Amino acid sequence: MRANRRHPGAGSRQSAQPRPADYRRLRNPFTPQRVFSDDAVAAMHESALKINETLGIKVLLPEARDLYREAGALVDEDTQMVRIGGEIIAQALESCPRSFRGFGADPQRTVEFAPGTLVFVGGSSCPNVSDLERGRRPGALADYIELLKISQRFDVLQISGNYTEAQDVPVHLRHYAMLRAQLTLSDKMPFVHSRGREQVRDAFAMIRLARGLGEQEFRQAVYAHTMINSNSPRVLDHSMAQGLIDFARHGQMAIVTPFCLAGAMAPITIAGALTLQHAEALAGITLAQLARPGAPVLYGSFLSNVDMRSGSPAFGTPTHMQATLGAGQLARLIGLPWRAGAGTAANVVDAQAAWETQFSLWASVLAGATVCIHAAGWMEGGLTHSYEKLMIDVEVLQMVAELCVAPPADEDALGFEAVATVPPGGHFFSAAHTMARYRTAFYEPLIADTANFGAWQEAGGRTATQRACEKWKQTLSDYTPPPGAAACGEALEEFIARRTEEGGAPPLT
């Protein structure tokens, strides 16, 4: 009994009775899980403070060192090492907001970032893309635009990510092309790279133009997000430090995420790697608060391990899962919203890609992560964004989203009258209780095929990957720009033309 009903995440399908799950605003229904004792978590925090105070972090940007020095940190200009006292970090944590909202072009795209909320972001920063028809290739602007359009269609991806690099656009002009695409083809909160002050300034100006915001109005709410990665172990480079300062001073969200791999850039033990990651995250969060107390930040974790035989990153492993659960405990200790990440090291869309992504995704959910990045499409440890995997992962994310809404259990839902009307050995297909609910009772799969073997074979015997290929093509074909896209594009053209004529903005290295 199949009905043509609407998924909350599929924009063009119609139904008089949509399912109750609101994929745009999710709250995590699961109790956060633990992997360490409270004493162990407290010891990691104290050890991280000791790392920052006695060993220090190397900070390459002079402006950032000045901010640390003014707050009372010990700064050695010869070595660029900064030693941050625990009281400085404690004061910074005290000024961090515990919750805030992020805004897209559509007020219905407003997202809350707080402990207990759940936000998914597609795979980001992949240098390559792949699909069944065109193969694996370096990412280009056309690929970025396609992935943006596909992601716009699905509400379960609540904010935009940086899916692939537009490598066919010169780097000093690339931020114009990629942000213009986000602002005209999507109504979700955009992602902005931290690649130097000029590029960030350009990006903020474009967002103000597209959203019709004044300078002060823009600074008073969150309209963009960025990713800040320290270079583990214990280095904060020029562009990341400057990005933290610029986003903080403009009131925009920075996700402070050391990228640690146990056994390579961090101690091989999970507790040791988490301690180093925590130290680096605290140092970055502190810098943001020194630049502007109250700046919106997320604590970040993306800790996994390497294959000790090859040195390659591994994801979806037991280490990855335990590290994510431990990071959640540290985030709860300091009381901040935080990000984790899904992902896989698999090279093709196969069973390994599925299980690694789902294990890492479930670790993020069960750890209570506010944001899960790389939740859809991310492959090869971040080297490739797959169109087919994007669709398969969206299916899984929508299933997780369904679990965020408790099923009804009132008297009517208990179905006593339905049981009473069906005789022993009968069936409920035609019961009034069923007929009143069948259109919206169950989640309708996006990719999965529930037909029996004979029907599946007669329909062509397509694999899930083949069906996913058809689905992304259909999604692109059905794409419709959000309202106001054309006017938004016109508002941006003059700015982009002028800045291009002026030479664009080279990234800070």
C-alpha positions as CSV (number, residue, x, y, z in Angstrom):
1,M,0.0,0.0,0.0
2,R,2.4,2.7,-1.3
3,A,1.3,6.3,-1.3
4,N,2.8,9.3,-3.0
5,R,3.5,11.2,0.2
6,R,6.1,13.9,1.0
7,H,9.3,13.4,2.8
8,P,10.2,16.4,5.1
9,G,13.5,16.5,3.2
10,A,12.2,16.2,-0.4
11,G,11.0,19.5,-1.5
12,S,8.8,18.8,-4.5
13,R,6.6,15.9,-3.3
14,Q,3.1,16.8,-2.2
15,S,1.0,15.4,0.6
16,A,-1.9,16.7,2.6
17,Q,-0.5,15.0,5.7
18,P,3.3,15.3,5.9
19,R,5.1,13.2,8.4
20,P,5.6,14.9,11.8
21,A,9.4,14.9,11.8
22,D,10.8,18.4,11.2
23,Y,14.2,17.7,9.6
24,R,15.2,21.3,9.8
25,R,15.1,21.4,13.6
26,L,16.3,18.3,15.3
27,R,16.8,17.6,19.0
28,N,18.9,14.6,20.0
29,P,16.6,12.2,21.9
30,F,19.5,9.9,23.2
31,T,21.2,10.1,26.5
32,P,24.9,11.0,25.9
33,Q,27.0,8.0,26.3
34,R,30.3,7.8,28.3
35,V,33.5,5.9,27.6
36,F,35.6,7.4,30.5
37,S,34.9,7.9,34.1
38,D,34.3,11.5,35.4
39,D,37.6,11.4,37.1
40,A,39.4,10.4,33.9
41,V,37.7,13.3,32.0
42,A,38.7,15.7,34.7
43,A,42.3,14.5,34.6
44,M,42.3,15.0,30.8
45,H,41.1,18.6,31.3
46,E,43.7,19.3,33.9
47,S,46.5,17.8,31.8
48,A,45.3,19.9,28.8
49,L,45.6,23.0,30.9
50,K,49.1,21.9,32.0
51,I,50.1,21.5,28.3
52,N,48.9,25.0,27.5
53,E,50.5,26.5,30.6
54,T,53.9,24.7,30.7
55,L,54.5,23.5,27.2
56,G,52.6,26.0,25.2
57,I,51.3,26.3,21.7
58,K,53.2,27.8,18.7
59,V,51.2,30.7,17.3
60,L,52.5,32.0,14.0
61,L,50.4,35.2,13.7
62,P,51.9,38.2,15.6
63,E,48.4,39.8,16.1
64,A,47.3,36.6,17.9
65,R,50.4,36.5,20.1
66,D,49.7,40.1,21.1
67,L,46.2,39.2,22.2
68,Y,47.4,36.4,24.3
69,R,50.2,38.6,25.8
70,E,47.7,41.3,26.7
71,A,45.6,38.7,28.5
72,G,48.6,37.7,30.6
73,A,50.0,34.7,28.7
74,L,53.7,34.2,28.5
75,V,54.9,34.8,24.9
76,D,58.4,34.0,23.5
77,E,58.7,36.0,20.3
78,D,61.9,34.1,19.3
79,T,60.2,30.8,19.3
80,Q,56.6,32.1,18.8
81,M,55.6,29.9,21.7
82,V,52.6,31.0,23.8
83,R,52.0,29.6,27.3
84,I,48.4,30.2,28.5
85,G,47.6,30.1,32.1
86,G,44.6,28.2,33.3
87,E,42.8,31.3,34.7
88,I,43.0,32.9,31.2
89,I,41.3,29.8,29.7
90,A,38.7,29.6,32.5
91,Q,37.8,33.3,31.9
92,A,37.5,32.7,28.2
93,L,35.2,29.6,28.7
94,E,33.0,31.7,31.0
95,S,32.4,34.2,28.3
96,C,31.5,31.7,25.6
97,P,27.8,31.5,24.7
98,R,26.2,28.2,25.6
99,S,23.7,28.5,22.8
100,F,23.0,30.8,19.8
101,R,21.1,30.8,16.5
102,G,22.4,30.8,12.9
103,F,20.4,32.4,10.1
104,G,19.9,31.6,6.5
105,A,18.1,33.6,3.8
106,D,14.8,31.9,4.8
107,P,13.7,32.4,8.4
108,Q,12.6,28.7,8.3
109,R,16.3,27.8,7.9
110,T,17.2,29.3,11.3
111,V,19.3,26.7,13.2
112,E,20.0,26.5,16.9
113,F,23.4,25.6,18.1
114,A,23.2,24.3,21.7
115,P,23.8,21.2,23.7
116,G,21.0,18.8,22.7
117,T,20.4,20.1,19.2
118,L,21.5,18.1,16.2
119,V,22.8,19.6,12.9
120,F,24.2,17.7,10.0
121,V,26.6,19.1,7.4
122,G,27.6,17.4,4.1
123,G,31.1,16.2,3.4
124,S,33.4,19.2,3.1
125,S,36.8,20.3,1.6
126,C,37.2,17.3,-0.6
127,P,39.7,18.0,-3.5
128,N,38.1,15.4,-5.7
129,V,34.5,14.3,-6.6
130,S,33.2,11.1,-8.1
131,D,30.1,9.6,-9.6
132,L,29.2,6.4,-11.5
133,E,28.9,8.2,-14.9
134,R,31.8,10.6,-14.9
135,G,34.3,8.9,-12.6
136,R,36.7,10.4,-10.1
137,R,38.1,13.8,-11.0
138,P,39.4,17.0,-9.4
139,G,36.6,19.2,-8.0
140,A,35.5,22.1,-10.2
141,L,33.0,24.9,-9.8
142,A,30.4,23.0,-11.8
143,D,30.8,20.1,-9.4
144,Y,30.5,22.3,-6.4
145,I,27.4,23.9,-7.8
146,E,25.8,20.5,-8.4
147,L,26.6,19.3,-4.9
148,L,25.2,22.5,-3.5
149,K,21.9,22.1,-5.4
150,I,21.5,18.5,-4.3
151,S,22.2,19.4,-0.7
152,Q,19.8,22.3,-0.8
153,R,17.0,19.9,-1.6
154,F,17.3,17.9,1.6
155,D,16.3,19.5,4.9
156,V,18.3,17.0,7.0
157,L,21.5,18.9,5.8
158,Q,20.6,22.0,7.8
159,I,23.5,24.3,6.8
160,S,25.8,24.5,3.9
161,G,29.3,22.9,3.8
162,N,32.3,23.3,1.6
163,Y,31.7,20.2,-0.5
164,T,34.6,20.4,-2.9
165,E,37.2,22.9,-4.1
166,A,36.5,24.8,-7.3
167,Q,40.0,24.1,-8.5
168,D,39.3,25.5,-12.0
169,V,38.9,29.0,-10.5
170,P,42.1,30.9,-9.4
171,V,42.5,30.9,-5.7
172,H,42.4,34.7,-5.4
173,L,39.0,34.7,-7.1
174,R,37.6,31.3,-5.9
175,H,35.9,32.6,-2.8
176,Y,33.7,34.9,-4.9
177,A,32.5,32.1,-7.2
178,M,31.9,29.6,-4.4
179,L,30.1,32.0,-2.0
180,R,28.1,33.5,-4.8
181,A,26.8,30.0,-5.6
182,Q,25.9,29.4,-1.9
183,L,24.1,32.8,-1.7
184,T,22.1,32.4,-4.9
185,L,21.5,28.6,-5.1
186,S,20.8,27.9,-1.4
187,D,18.9,29.6,1.4
188,K,20.9,27.8,4.2
189,M,23.5,29.4,6.4
190,P,26.7,29.5,4.3
191,F,30.2,28.3,4.9
192,V,33.1,30.7,4.6
193,H,36.8,29.7,4.4
194,S,39.3,31.4,6.7
195,R,41.9,32.1,4.1
196,G,43.1,35.5,5.1
197,R,41.6,38.8,6.2
198,E,40.9,40.1,2.7
199,Q,38.9,37.0,1.7
200,V,37.0,36.9,4.9
201,R,36.2,40.7,4.5
202,D,35.0,40.0,1.0
203,A,32.8,37.1,2.1
204,F,31.2,39.1,4.9
205,A,30.5,42.0,2.5
206,M,28.8,39.6,0.0
207,I,26.6,38.1,2.8
208,R,25.5,41.6,3.9
209,L,24.7,42.5,0.3
210,A,22.8,39.3,-0.3
211,R,20.9,39.5,3.0
212,G,20.3,43.3,3.0
213,L,22.2,43.8,6.3
214,G,24.1,46.7,7.6
215,E,27.5,46.3,9.2
216,Q,26.3,46.5,12.8
217,E,23.2,44.3,12.1
218,F,25.5,41.7,10.6
219,R,27.8,41.7,13.7
220,Q,24.8,41.1,16.1
221,A,23.8,37.7,14.7
222,V,25.3,34.6,13.2
223,Y,25.0,34.5,9.4
224,A,28.1,32.4,8.5
225,H,30.3,29.7,9.8
226,T,33.9,28.6,9.3
227,M,36.2,25.7,10.3
228,I,39.4,26.4,12.3
229,N,41.9,23.6,12.3
230,S,45.0,23.8,14.4
231,N,48.1,22.0,13.0
232,S,48.6,19.2,15.5
233,P,50.7,19.0,17.5
234,R,50.5,22.4,19.0
235,V,50.7,24.9,16.1
236,L,48.1,27.6,15.2
237,D,49.0,29.0,11.8
238,H,48.5,32.4,10.3
239,S,45.3,31.9,8.5
240,M,43.6,29.9,11.2
241,A,44.5,32.4,13.9
242,Q,43.4,35.3,11.8
243,G,40.2,33.5,11.0
244,L,39.5,33.1,14.6
245,I,40.0,36.8,15.3
246,D,38.1,38.0,12.3
247,F,35.1,35.7,12.8
248,A,35.0,36.6,16.5
249,R,35.1,40.3,15.9
250,H,32.3,40.1,13.4
251,G,30.2,37.9,15.6
252,Q,30.2,34.9,13.3
253,M,30.6,31.2,14.2
254,A,33.9,29.5,14.3
255,I,34.2,25.7,14.9
256,V,37.5,25.2,16.6
257,T,38.6,21.7,15.6
258,P,42.1,20.3,15.9
259,F,42.6,17.5,13.4
260,C,44.4,14.9,15.5
261,L,45.2,11.4,14.4
262,A,46.3,9.1,17.2
263,G,49.7,7.6,16.5
264,A,50.6,10.4,14.0
265,M,49.9,13.9,15.1
266,A,48.8,12.9,18.6
267,P,49.7,10.3,21.2
268,I,48.7,6.8,20.2
269,T,46.5,6.3,23.3
270,I,42.9,7.6,23.0
271,A,43.2,9.5,26.4
272,G,46.5,11.1,25.3
273,A,45.2,12.1,21.9
274,L,42.0,13.6,23.5
275,T,44.1,15.5,26.0
276,L,46.2,17.1,23.2
277,Q,43.1,17.8,21.1
278,H,41.4,19.4,24.1
279,A,44.5,21.6,24.8
280,E,44.5,22.9,21.2
281,A,40.8,23.5,21.1
282,L,41.0,25.4,24.4
283,A,43.8,27.6,23.1
284,G,41.8,28.4,19.9
285,I,38.5,29.1,21.8
286,T,40.5,31.4,24.2
287,L,41.9,33.4,21.3
288,A,38.4,33.9,19.9
289,Q,37.1,35.2,23.3
290,L,40.2,37.4,23.7
291,A,39.3,39.0,20.3
292,R,35.7,39.5,21.3
293,P,34.2,38.1,24.6
294,G,31.0,36.3,23.8
295,A,32.0,35.3,20.3
296,P,30.0,32.3,19.1
297,V,32.3,29.2,19.0
298,L,31.9,25.5,18.9
299,Y,34.3,23.1,20.6
300,G,35.4,20.6,17.9
301,S,36.6,17.0,17.7
302,F,37.5,14.9,14.7
303,L,39.9,12.5,16.4
304,S,40.6,9.1,14.8
305,N,43.6,6.8,14.3
306,V,45.9,6.0,11.5
307,D,46.7,2.6,10.0
308,M,50.0,1.9,11.7
309,R,51.2,-0.2,8.7
310,S,50.6,2.4,6.1
311,G,50.1,5.7,8.0
312,S,46.8,6.3,6.2
313,P,43.9,7.9,8.2
314,A,41.2,5.5,9.3
315,F,37.6,6.4,10.1
316,G,34.6,4.6,11.6
317,T,36.9,2.6,13.7
318,P,36.5,1.6,17.4
319,T,39.1,4.3,18.2
320,H,37.2,6.9,16.2
321,M,34.0,6.0,18.1
322,Q,35.6,6.0,21.5
323,A,37.4,9.2,20.9
324,T,34.1,10.9,19.8
325,L,32.4,9.7,22.9
326,G,35.3,11.0,25.0
327,A,35.2,14.3,23.2
328,G,31.5,14.6,24.1
329,Q,32.4,14.1,27.8
330,L,35.0,16.9,27.6
331,A,32.6,19.2,25.8
332,R,30.0,18.6,28.5
333,L,32.6,19.3,31.1
334,I,33.2,22.8,29.8
335,G,29.6,23.3,28.8
336,L,29.9,24.2,25.2
337,P,28.0,23.1,22.0
338,W,30.4,21.0,19.9
339,R,31.0,19.3,16.6
340,A,32.1,15.8,15.7
341,G,32.3,14.1,12.4
342,A,31.3,11.1,10.4
343,G,33.4,9.6,7.5
344,T,35.1,6.7,5.9
345,A,38.4,5.7,4.5
346,A,36.7,3.5,1.8
347,N,37.7,4.2,-1.8
348,V,34.4,3.2,-3.4
349,V,30.7,3.2,-2.4
350,D,30.6,-0.2,-0.9
351,A,29.8,-2.0,2.4
352,Q,32.9,-0.6,4.0
353,A,31.9,2.9,3.2
354,A,28.5,2.2,4.7
355,W,29.5,0.7,7.9
356,E,32.4,3.1,8.7
357,T,30.2,6.1,8.0
358,Q,27.3,4.7,10.1
359,F,29.5,3.8,13.0
360,S,31.1,7.2,13.1
361,L,27.7,8.9,12.6
362,W,26.2,6.9,15.5
363,A,29.2,7.8,17.6
364,S,28.5,11.5,17.0
365,V,24.8,11.1,17.8
366,L,25.4,9.0,20.9
367,A,28.1,11.4,22.1
368,G,25.6,14.3,22.0
369,A,27.4,16.3,19.3
370,T,25.6,19.5,18.3
371,V,27.0,19.4,14.8
372,C,28.1,16.4,12.7
373,I,30.2,17.4,9.8
374,H,31.1,15.1,6.8
375,A,27.8,13.4,7.4
376,A,27.0,12.8,3.7
377,G,29.2,12.1,0.7
378,W,32.6,12.1,2.3
379,M,35.0,9.3,1.2
380,E,38.6,8.3,1.1
381,G,39.4,10.0,4.3
382,G,38.2,13.3,2.9
383,L,39.9,13.1,-0.5
384,T,36.7,12.6,-2.5
385,H,33.0,13.6,-2.3
386,S,30.8,11.0,-4.0
387,Y,27.5,11.9,-5.5
388,E,26.1,8.4,-4.9
389,K,27.3,8.2,-1.3
390,L,25.8,11.7,-0.7
391,M,22.4,10.2,-1.6
392,I,22.9,7.0,0.4
393,D,24.1,9.0,3.5
394,V,21.1,11.4,3.2
395,E,18.9,8.3,3.5
396,V,20.6,7.3,6.7
397,L,20.5,10.8,8.1
398,Q,16.7,11.0,7.4
399,M,16.3,7.7,9.3
400,V,18.2,9.2,12.2
401,A,16.1,12.3,12.0
402,E,13.0,10.1,12.3
403,L,14.3,8.8,15.6
404,C,14.3,12.4,16.9
405,V,10.5,12.4,17.2
406,A,9.0,10.1,19.7
407,P,6.1,8.0,18.3
408,P,2.7,8.7,19.7
409,A,1.5,6.4,22.5
410,D,-1.9,8.0,23.4
411,E,-5.0,5.9,23.7
412,D,-5.8,6.2,20.0
413,A,-2.2,5.1,19.1
414,L,-2.4,2.1,21.4
415,G,-5.0,0.7,18.9
416,F,-7.3,-1.2,21.2
417,E,-10.3,-0.6,19.0
418,A,-8.3,-1.7,16.0
419,V,-7.4,-5.0,17.7
420,A,-11.0,-5.4,18.7
421,T,-12.2,-5.1,15.1
422,V,-9.8,-7.6,13.6
423,P,-10.6,-11.2,14.3
424,P,-8.0,-13.7,15.3
425,G,-6.0,-14.8,12.2
426,G,-7.2,-11.7,10.3
427,H,-5.2,-8.7,9.0
428,F,-5.0,-5.0,9.6
429,F,-4.6,-3.8,6.0
430,S,-8.2,-2.6,5.7
431,A,-8.8,-1.7,9.3
432,A,-10.1,1.8,9.8
433,H,-7.2,2.5,12.1
434,T,-4.8,1.6,9.3
435,M,-6.7,3.4,6.5
436,A,-6.7,6.6,8.5
437,R,-2.9,6.5,8.9
438,Y,-1.2,4.5,6.1
439,R,-0.2,7.6,4.1
440,T,2.1,8.9,6.8
441,A,2.5,6.0,9.2
442,F,6.0,4.9,8.0
443,Y,9.1,6.5,6.7
444,E,9.2,6.1,2.9
445,P,12.8,5.2,1.7
446,L,14.7,7.5,-0.5
447,I,17.1,4.9,-1.9
448,A,16.3,1.6,-0.2
449,D,14.3,-1.0,-2.2
450,T,11.9,-3.0,-0.1
451,A,10.5,-5.1,-3.0
452,N,10.9,-8.9,-3.0
453,F,13.6,-10.5,-5.0
454,G,11.4,-11.3,-8.0
455,A,10.0,-7.8,-8.3
456,W,13.5,-6.3,-7.7
457,Q,14.9,-8.4,-10.5
458,E,12.1,-7.6,-12.9
459,A,12.6,-3.9,-12.3
460,G,16.3,-4.2,-13.4
461,G,18.0,-5.6,-10.4
462,R,19.7,-2.3,-9.6
463,T,22.0,-2.0,-6.6
464,A,21.7,0.7,-4.0
465,T,24.6,2.6,-5.6
466,Q,22.9,2.5,-9.0
467,R,19.6,3.8,-7.5
468,A,21.5,6.5,-5.7
469,C,23.0,7.6,-9.1
470,E,19.5,7.9,-10.5
471,K,18.3,9.8,-7.5
472,W,21.0,12.5,-7.6
473,K,20.4,13.0,-11.3
474,Q,16.6,13.3,-10.6
475,T,17.3,15.7,-7.7
476,L,19.4,18.0,-10.0
477,S,16.8,17.9,-12.7
478,D,14.1,18.9,-10.2
479,Y,16.1,21.7,-8.6
480,T,14.4,25.0,-8.2
481,P,16.3,28.1,-6.9
482,P,15.1,29.5,-3.6
483,P,12.9,32.7,-3.8
484,G,15.0,35.8,-4.3
485,A,17.9,34.0,-5.9
486,A,17.9,36.2,-9.1
487,A,17.8,39.5,-7.1
488,C,20.5,38.2,-4.8
489,G,22.7,37.5,-7.8
490,E,22.2,41.0,-9.2
491,A,23.2,42.5,-5.8
492,L,26.4,40.6,-5.8
493,E,27.5,41.1,-9.4
494,E,28.8,44.7,-9.1
495,F,30.8,43.8,-6.0
496,I,32.4,40.8,-7.5
497,A,33.2,42.6,-10.7
498,R,34.8,45.5,-8.8
499,R,36.8,43.3,-6.6
500,T,38.0,41.1,-9.5
501,E,39.1,44.3,-11.3
502,E,41.0,45.3,-8.2
503,G,42.9,42.0,-8.3
504,G,40.8,39.8,-6.0
505,A,42.1,38.7,-2.6
506,P,45.0,36.3,-2.3
507,P,44.9,33.9,0.6
508,L,47.0,34.3,3.6
509,T,49.6,31.5,3.9
